Amino acid sequence: MALSCWVLPGIVLLCVQRLLKEKCIVDEKLFASFLNRLFNTLNWTITEFSVAIKEMQENVDRHQVFSLPVCMGRSNVQC
């Protein structure tokens, strides 16, 4: 039956979801472990994303602070 999941690539995700659902219904420990891993990964991803956004904002702020005095000293430069 597992081989039929790979016949059409469009149904692979649905087949994996169905198999995971069936296995997690039967094995509560597996389900708890799966959710724990899922939420830990989600937490890590959101943390990394927020750190990256903060670093980009700091770089933009640093660039604006640096270029402002340079522009103010030149009358022919548009800032």
Secondary structure, 3 states (H helix, E strand, C coil): CHHHHHCCHHHHHHHHHHHHHHHHHHCHHHHHHHHHHHHHHHHHHHHHHHHHHHHHHHHHHHHHHHHHHHHHCCCCCCC
